């Protein structure tokens, strides 16, 4: 069974009126004319917008993400890309906590002061976030102690 087309009524005054097949045909034809007229201009606008974006990116640091990286470091941590690279070199490309060499290191900073502490691997940075939350370490110790008592069976 075909779905009923209903022209909306005035709110609070009933359901509205059911459209006849003639009106459905007119609406479909009108939509087809609208999209035939507007599809090309929309595609052209999108193409121009993409071209402008590429041109801007080439003028401001390329498409390889360096501009975004610089913007992120400057906005969130107050670091330049050169300062980040110097910090990375000073740590010999290793995480400041676990000392494992990593290609990508995240900036660790104090959330209350904003001061940069060093570069950490993603695992250490996530772990440190949990440790910094008040009471988490105590809750984790209590959890481990509770389960150690139950499972302290020697085989």
TORPA-4810 file (N, C-alpha, C, O; in nm, 3 decimals):
<nodes>
NODE_1_0.085_-0.119_0.000_0.000_0.000_0.000_0.088_0.124_0.000_0.185_0.133_0.075_X
NODE_2_0.054_0.218_-0.083_0.132_0.340_-0.094_0.103_0.433_0.023_-0.009_0.441_0.074_X
NODE_3_0.209_0.502_0.065_0.196_0.594_0.178_0.109_0.713_0.138_0.114_0.760_0.024_X
NODE_4_0.029_0.760_0.232_-0.058_0.875_0.209_0.022_1.003_0.215_0.098_1.024_0.309_X
NODE_5_0.006_1.089_0.116_0.070_1.220_0.120_-0.027_1.316_0.186_-0.141_1.329_0.142_X
NODE_6_0.017_1.382_0.290_-0.071_1.472_0.363_-0.010_1.611_0.365_0.105_1.628_0.404_X
NODE_7_-0.089_1.708_0.323_-0.046_1.847_0.333_-0.072_1.890_0.476_-0.184_1.875_0.524_X
NODE_8_0.028_1.943_0.545_0.008_1.976_0.686_-0.103_2.077_0.705_-0.120_2.170_0.625_X
NODE_9_-0.178_2.058_0.810_-0.285_2.151_0.842_-0.236_2.258_0.938_-0.117_2.263_0.971_X
NODE_10_-0.323_2.339_0.982_-0.291_2.441_1.081_-0.281_2.370_1.216_-0.370_2.293_1.251_X
NODE_11_-0.174_2.396_1.292_-0.159_2.327_1.420_-0.282_2.343_1.507_-0.337_2.453_1.521_X
NODE_12_-0.325_2.232_1.564_-0.441_2.233_1.652_-0.574_2.222_1.580_-0.679_2.218_1.645_X
NODE_13_-0.573_2.218_1.445_-0.698_2.212_1.371_-0.709_2.085_1.287_-0.770_2.086_1.180_X
NODE_14_-0.652_1.981_1.333_-0.670_1.854_1.263_-0.547_1.810_1.186_-0.441_1.872_1.192_X
NODE_15_-0.565_1.701_1.113_-0.456_1.631_1.046_-0.406_1.702_0.921_-0.288_1.691_0.889_X
NODE_16_-0.489_1.773_0.853_-0.452_1.830_0.724_-0.529_1.757_0.616_-0.619_1.680_0.647_X
NODE_17_-0.495_1.781_0.491_-0.572_1.715_0.385_-0.483_1.620_0.307_-0.364_1.645_0.289_X
NODE_18_-0.542_1.512_0.262_-0.471_1.412_0.184_-0.458_1.466_0.043_-0.554_1.515_-0.016_X
NODE_19_-0.335_1.456_-0.012_-0.311_1.508_-0.146_-0.352_1.405_-0.251_-0.331_1.285_-0.235_X
NODE_20_-0.408_1.455_-0.357_-0.449_1.367_-0.466_-0.328_1.328_-0.550_-0.220_1.385_-0.534_X
NODE_21_-0.346_1.233_-0.637_-0.239_1.189_-0.726_-0.192_1.304_-0.814_-0.073_1.313_-0.846_X
NODE_22_-0.284_1.392_-0.854_-0.248_1.507_-0.938_-0.149_1.597_-0.864_-0.049_1.641_-0.922_X
NODE_23_-0.177_1.625_-0.737_-0.086_1.710_-0.659_0.048_1.641_-0.635_0.152_1.706_-0.641_X
NODE_24_0.046_1.513_-0.610_0.172_1.440_-0.591_0.259_1.451_-0.715_0.380_1.469_-0.705_X
NODE_25_0.198_1.440_-0.833_0.270_1.450_-0.960_0.330_1.590_-0.974_0.445_1.605_-1.015_X
NODE_26_0.251_1.693_-0.940_0.300_1.831_-0.948_0.419_1.854_-0.854_0.517_1.918_-0.892_X
NODE_27_0.410_1.801_-0.733_0.517_1.818_-0.635_0.644_1.748_-0.683_0.753_1.805_-0.677_X
NODE_28_0.630_1.626_-0.731_0.746_1.553_-0.782_0.811_1.627_-0.898_0.933_1.637_-0.906_X
NODE_29_0.728_1.680_-0.990_0.780_1.753_-1.106_0.852_1.880_-1.061_0.957_1.915_-1.113_X
NODE_30_0.792_1.949_-0.963_0.855_2.071_-0.912_0.989_2.042_-0.847_1.085_2.117_-0.867_X
NODE_31_0.997_1.934_-0.770_1.125_1.897_-0.708_1.228_1.861_-0.814_1.345_1.898_-0.802_X
NODE_32_1.186_1.790_-0.917_1.278_1.753_-1.024_1.331_1.878_-1.094_1.450_1.885_-1.125_X
NODE_33_1.243_1.977_-1.120_1.289_2.103_-1.183_1.387_2.177_-1.091_1.488_2.229_-1.137_X
NODE_34_1.355_2.181_-0.960_1.441_2.249_-0.864_1.582_2.188_-0.867_1.681_2.261_-0.879_X
NODE_35_1.591_2.057_-0.855_1.722_1.993_-0.851_1.794_2.004_-0.984_1.917_2.013_-0.986_X
NODE_36_1.721_2.003_-1.095_1.786_2.020_-1.225_1.849_2.159_-1.234_1.957_2.174_-1.292_X
NODE_37_1.784_2.260_-1.178_1.838_2.396_-1.182_1.950_2.419_-1.081_2.044_2.492_-1.110_X
NODE_38_1.941_2.358_-0.963_2.032_2.392_-0.854_2.145_2.292_-0.830_2.241_2.326_-0.761_X
NODE_39_2.136_2.173_-0.884_2.240_2.074_-0.857_2.375_2.122_-0.909_2.474_2.115_-0.836_X
NODE_40_2.382_2.169_-1.032_2.508_2.212_-1.089_2.568_2.329_-1.012_2.686_2.324_-0.978_X
NODE_41_2.491_2.435_-0.983_2.550_2.544_-0.904_2.601_2.498_-0.768_2.704_2.547_-0.722_X
NODE_42_2.532_2.403_-0.704_2.579_2.354_-0.574_2.711_2.281_-0.589_2.804_2.301_-0.510_X
NODE_43_2.720_2.196_-0.691_2.845_2.124_-0.715_2.958_2.221_-0.749_3.072_2.202_-0.706_X
NODE_44_2.926_2.325_-0.826_3.027_2.425_-0.862_3.074_2.502_-0.738_3.193_2.527_-0.722_X
NODE_45_2.979_2.538_-0.649_3.018_2.607_-0.525_3.110_2.521_-0.441_3.209_2.570_-0.387_X
NODE_46_3.078_2.392_-0.430_3.161_2.301_-0.353_3.300_2.288_-0.414_3.400_2.287_-0.342_X
NODE_47_3.306_2.278_-0.546_3.436_2.267_-0.615_3.520_2.392_-0.589_3.639_2.382_-0.559_X
NODE_48_3.458_2.510_-0.601_3.531_2.635_-0.577_3.579_2.645_-0.433_3.691_2.689_-0.406_X
NODE_49_3.494_2.602_-0.341_3.531_2.605_-0.200_3.651_2.515_-0.175_3.744_2.553_-0.103_X
NODE_50_3.651_2.396_-0.232_3.764_2.305_-0.217_3.891_2.364_-0.277_3.999_2.351_-0.219_X
NODE_51_3.878_2.430_-0.391_3.995_2.494_-0.454_4.050_2.604_-0.365_4.172_2.615_-0.347_X
NODE_52_3.961_2.686_-0.308_4.005_2.793_-0.218_4.077_2.735_-0.096_4.180_2.787_-0.053_X
NODE_53_4.022_2.626_-0.042_4.085_2.562_0.074_4.223_2.508_0.041_4.316_2.524_0.120_X
NODE_54_4.237_2.445_-0.075_4.369_2.393_-0.115_4.468_2.506_-0.136_4.584_2.497_-0.095_X
NODE_55_4.422_2.613_-0.202_4.510_2.727_-0.228_4.557_2.789_-0.096_4.675_2.821_-0.080_X
NODE_56_4.463_2.807_-0.001_4.498_2.864_0.129_4.598_2.774_0.202_4.695_2.824_0.259_X
NODE_57_4.575_2.644_0.200_4.663_2.550_0.269_4.803_2.555_0.210_4.902_2.546_0.283_X
NODE_58_4.814_2.567_0.078_4.946_2.575_0.015_5.018_2.702_0.056_5.140_2.702_0.075_X
NODE_59_4.944_2.812_0.069_5.005_2.939_0.108_5.043_2.941_0.256_5.133_3.016_0.295_X
NODE_60_4.975_2.860_0.339_4.997_2.863_0.483_5.055_2.735_0.540_5.021_2.696_0.652_X
NODE_61_5.139_2.669_0.466_5.208_2.554_0.524_5.177_2.420_0.462_5.220_2.318_0.514_X
NODE_62_5.104_2.417_0.354_5.085_2.292_0.282_4.970_2.208_0.332_4.904_2.240_0.431_X
NODE_63_4.947_2.101_0.260_4.836_2.011_0.289_4.876_1.896_0.379_4.793_1.810_0.408_X
NODE_64_5.000_1.891_0.423_5.048_1.775_0.498_5.019_1.781_0.647_5.067_1.695_0.721_X
NODE_65_4.943_1.877_0.693_4.903_1.881_0.832_4.996_1.959_0.923_4.969_1.971_1.043_X
NODE_66_5.105_2.013_0.871_5.198_2.087_0.956_5.130_2.213_1.011_5.149_2.249_1.127_X
NODE_67_5.051_2.278_0.927_4.982_2.398_0.975_4.892_2.362_1.093_4.891_2.431_1.195_X
NODE_68_4.814_2.252_1.079_4.725_2.210_1.187_4.804_2.176_1.312_4.764_2.209_1.423_X
NODE_69_4.917_2.108_1.293_5.002_2.070_1.407_5.053_2.194_1.478_5.047_2.204_1.601_X
NODE_70_5.104_2.291_1.400_5.153_2.417_1.459_5.042_2.488_1.535_5.062_2.535_1.647_X
NODE_71_4.925_2.495_1.473_4.812_2.562_1.536_4.774_2.493_1.666_4.749_2.559_1.767_X
NODE_72_4.768_2.359_1.666_4.733_2.283_1.785_4.834_2.306_1.898_4.796_2.332_2.012_X
NODE_73_4.963_2.296_1.865_5.067_2.315_1.967_5.063_2.457_2.025_5.075_2.475_2.146_X
NODE_74_5.046_2.555_1.938_5.045_2.694_1.982_4.920_2.724_2.065_4.928_2.790_2.169_X
NODE_75_4.804_2.675_2.021_4.678_2.706_2.087_4.664_2.638_2.222_4.626_2.701_2.320_X
NODE_76_4.696_2.508_2.228_4.671_2.432_2.350_4.787_2.434_2.449_4.765_2.427_2.570_X
NODE_77_4.910_2.444_2.400_5.025_2.431_2.491_5.120_2.551_2.488_5.213_2.556_2.568_X
NODE_78_5.098_2.646_2.398_5.186_2.761_2.388_5.324_2.726_2.334_5.421_2.798_2.359_X
NODE_79_5.335_2.616_2.259_5.462_2.571_2.202_5.468_2.598_2.054_5.365_2.594_1.985_X
NODE_80_5.587_2.626_2.005_5.606_2.628_1.860_5.647_2.488_1.817_5.684_2.405_1.900_X
NODE_81_5.640_2.462_1.688_5.680_2.331_1.637_5.829_2.308_1.663_5.872_2.195_1.687_X
NODE_82_5.907_2.415_1.657_6.051_2.405_1.682_6.079_2.369_1.828_6.169_2.289_1.856_X
NODE_83_6.001_2.427_1.923_6.017_2.393_2.064_5.978_2.248_2.090_6.044_2.179_2.168_X
NODE_84_5.872_2.202_2.024_5.832_2.062_2.037_5.944_1.970_1.987_5.980_1.873_2.052_X
NODE_85_5.998_2.003_1.869_6.107_1.922_1.812_6.229_1.920_1.904_6.295_1.817_1.917_X
NODE_86_6.260_2.035_1.967_6.374_2.041_2.060_6.347_1.953_2.182_6.437_1.884_2.230_X
NODE_87_6.226_1.956_2.232_6.189_1.872_2.347_6.196_1.725_2.309_6.242_1.643_2.388_X
NODE_88_6.150_1.691_2.190_6.156_1.553_2.139_6.301_1.506_2.129_6.334_1.394_2.167_X
NODE_89_6.387_1.594_2.077_6.529_1.559_2.064_6.595_1.547_2.201_6.679_1.459_2.221_X
NODE_90_6.559_1.633_2.296_6.617_1.627_2.430_6.579_1.497_2.501_6.655_1.447_2.584_X
NODE_91_6.462_1.442_2.467_6.418_1.314_2.526_6.462_1.195_2.439_6.424_1.081_2.466_X
NODE_92_6.539_1.222_2.335_6.587_1.119_2.241_6.472_1.039_2.180_6.487_0.919_2.153_X
NODE_93_6.358_1.105_2.158_6.243_1.038_2.097_6.179_0.934_2.186_6.107_0.847_2.138_X
NODE_94_6.204_0.942_2.318_6.150_0.845_2.413_6.048_0.913_2.504_6.054_1.033_2.530_X
NODE_95_5.955_0.832_2.552_5.856_0.879_2.649_5.928_0.919_2.778_6.019_0.849_2.822_X
NODE_96_5.888_1.031_2.838_5.952_1.079_2.960_5.923_0.989_3.080_5.998_0.993_3.177_X
NODE_97_5.817_0.907_3.075_5.785_0.818_3.187_5.841_0.678_3.169_5.919_0.631_3.252_X
NODE_98_5.802_0.611_3.061_5.841_0.471_3.045_5.971_0.453_2.966_6.023_0.342_2.955_X
NODE_99_6.023_0.561_2.912_6.151_0.563_2.838_6.151_0.476_2.711_6.258_0.441_2.661_X
NODE_100_6.033_0.442_2.661_6.025_0.364_2.538_6.033_0.458_2.418_5.969_0.563_2.418_X
NODE_101_6.112_0.422_2.316_6.119_0.509_2.197_5.986_0.505_2.121_5.930_0.399_2.096_X
NODE_102_5.938_0.621_2.085_5.811_0.632_2.012_5.826_0.735_1.901_5.896_0.834_1.915_X
NODE_103_5.758_0.708_1.791_5.759_0.803_1.680_5.668_0.923_1.713_5.700_1.037_1.679_X
NODE_104_5.558_0.895_1.780_5.465_1.002_1.817_5.459_1.012_1.969_5.431_0.914_2.039_X
NODE_105_5.485_1.132_2.019_5.474_1.159_2.163_5.376_1.274_2.183_5.375_1.370_2.107_X
NODE_106_5.295_1.262_2.287_5.197_1.365_2.317_5.252_1.462_2.421_5.336_1.425_2.503_X
NODE_107_5.205_1.585_2.415_5.250_1.687_2.509_5.178_1.666_2.642_5.055_1.666_2.647_X
NODE_108_5.254_1.649_2.748_5.197_1.638_2.883_5.205_1.775_2.947_5.310_1.840_2.946_X
NODE_109_5.094_1.819_3.003_5.090_1.951_3.067_5.003_1.946_3.191_4.916_1.860_3.205_X
NODE_110_5.028_2.039_3.281_4.948_2.051_3.402_4.818_2.122_3.364_4.820_2.230_3.306_X
NODE_111_4.705_2.060_3.397_4.577_2.117_3.358_4.540_2.241_3.437_4.461_2.322_3.390_X
NODE_112_4.595_2.257_3.557_4.561_2.376_3.635_4.649_2.495_3.598_4.599_2.608_3.593_X
NODE_113_4.779_2.473_3.571_4.867_2.586_3.538_4.893_2.598_3.388_4.928_2.706_3.341_X
NODE_114_4.875_2.490_3.314_4.903_2.492_3.170_5.049_2.470_3.136_5.086_2.470_3.019_X
NODE_115_5.133_2.451_3.237_5.277_2.435_3.215_5.307_2.299_3.151_5.256_2.196_3.195_X
NODE_116_5.390_2.300_3.048_5.429_2.177_2.979_5.533_2.105_3.064_5.632_2.165_3.107_X
NODE_117_5.509_1.975_3.089_5.601_1.896_3.171_5.695_1.811_3.087_5.807_1.784_3.129_X
NODE_118_5.651_1.769_2.970_5.734_1.683_2.886_5.649_1.616_2.780_5.533_1.652_2.759_X
NODE_119_5.709_1.517_2.712_5.639_1.442_2.608_5.622_1.298_2.655_5.716_1.235_2.703_X
NODE_120_5.500_1.248_2.641_5.468_1.112_2.685_5.408_1.033_2.571_5.348_1.088_2.478_X
NODE_121_5.426_0.900_2.579_5.357_0.813_2.483_5.208_0.816_2.518_5.172_0.850_2.631_X
NODE_122_5.121_0.781_2.423_4.977_0.787_2.452_4.935_0.705_2.573_4.848_0.748_2.649_X
NODE_123_4.995_0.588_2.594_4.957_0.504_2.709_4.989_0.572_2.841_4.905_0.577_2.931_X
NODE_124_5.110_0.625_2.853_5.149_0.692_2.978_5.067_0.819_3.000_5.031_0.852_3.114_X
NODE_125_5.037_0.890_2.892_4.959_1.013_2.905_4.819_0.983_2.955_4.767_1.056_3.039_X
NODE_126_4.756_0.877_2.905_4.622_0.838_2.953_4.628_0.791_3.098_4.543_0.826_3.180_X
NODE_127_4.730_0.712_3.129_4.745_0.664_3.266_4.764_0.778_3.364_4.706_0.778_3.472_X
NODE_128_4.845_0.875_3.326_4.871_0.990_3.412_4.744_1.071_3.434_4.722_1.126_3.542_X
NODE_129_4.662_1.079_3.332_4.535_1.152_3.344_4.449_1.088_3.453_4.389_1.159_3.534_X
NODE_130_4.442_0.954_3.454_4.364_0.886_3.556_4.425_0.904_3.694_4.352_0.920_3.792_X
NODE_131_4.556_0.901_3.703_4.623_0.917_3.833_4.600_1.057_3.889_4.582_1.074_4.009_X
NODE_132_4.601_1.158_3.801_4.583_1.295_3.845_4.444_1.320_3.903_4.427_1.408_3.988_X
NODE_133_4.346_1.246_3.858_4.210_1.266_3.910_4.207_1.233_4.059_4.260_1.131_4.102_X
NODE_134_4.146_1.320_4.135_4.148_1.305_4.281_4.082_1.175_4.324_3.971_1.143_4.280_X
NODE_135_4.150_1.103_4.410_4.095_0.983_4.468_4.107_0.858_4.384_4.077_0.748_4.432_X
NODE_136_4.149_0.869_4.260_4.153_0.751_4.174_4.255_0.649_4.223_4.228_0.529_4.222_X
NODE_137_4.371_0.696_4.264_4.476_0.604_4.310_4.428_0.526_4.432_4.448_0.405_4.441_X
NODE_138_4.365_0.596_4.526_4.314_0.530_4.646_4.205_0.428_4.612_4.200_0.320_4.670_X
NODE_139_4.118_0.464_4.518_4.013_0.371_4.476_4.074_0.248_4.410_4.029_0.136_4.433_X
NODE_140_4.176_0.268_4.328_4.241_0.156_4.259_4.311_0.064_4.359_4.305_-0.058_4.346_X
NODE_141_4.378_0.123_4.459_4.445_0.042_4.561_4.343_-0.039_4.641_4.367_-0.156_4.670_X
NODE_142_4.232_0.023_4.677_4.127_-0.047_4.752_4.069_-0.161_4.670_4.043_-0.270_4.722_X
NODE_143_4.048_-0.137_4.543_3.994_-0.240_4.454_4.090_-0.359_4.445_4.047_-0.474_4.457_X
NODE_144_4.217_-0.331_4.424_4.316_-0.438_4.413_4.329_-0.515_4.545_4.340_-0.637_4.544_X
NODE_145_4.328_-0.443_4.658_4.338_-0.509_4.789_4.218_-0.599_4.814_4.232_-0.709_4.868_X
NODE_146_4.099_-0.553_4.775_3.978_-0.631_4.796_3.983_-0.762_4.716_3.945_-0.868_4.765_X
NODE_147_4.030_-0.753_4.593_4.035_-0.872_4.509_4.156_-0.960_4.540_4.155_-1.080_4.511_X
NODE_148_4.258_-0.902_4.600_4.375_-0.982_4.637_4.339_-1.077_4.751_4.386_-1.191_4.753_X
NODE_149_4.256_-1.030_4.845_4.212_-1.115_4.957_4.132_-1.235_4.907_4.148_-1.346_4.958_X
NODE_150_4.045_-1.213_4.808_3.960_-1.320_4.758_4.036_-1.421_4.672_4.005_-1.540_4.673_X
NODE_151_4.136_-1.373_4.600_4.206_-1.460_4.505_4.345_-1.499_4.555_4.427_-1.546_4.476_X
NODE_152_4.373_-1.481_4.680_4.504_-1.513_4.734_4.513_-1.664_4.765_4.535_-1.703_4.880_X
NODE_153_4.497_-1.745_4.664_4.502_-1.890_4.678_4.629_-1.938_4.610_4.652_-1.909_4.493_X
NODE_154_4.710_-2.010_4.684_4.838_-2.060_4.628_4.814_-2.195_4.562_4.748_-2.282_4.618_X
NODE_155_4.869_-2.211_4.445_4.851_-2.337_4.372_4.973_-2.422_4.387_4.978_-2.532_4.333_X
</nodes>
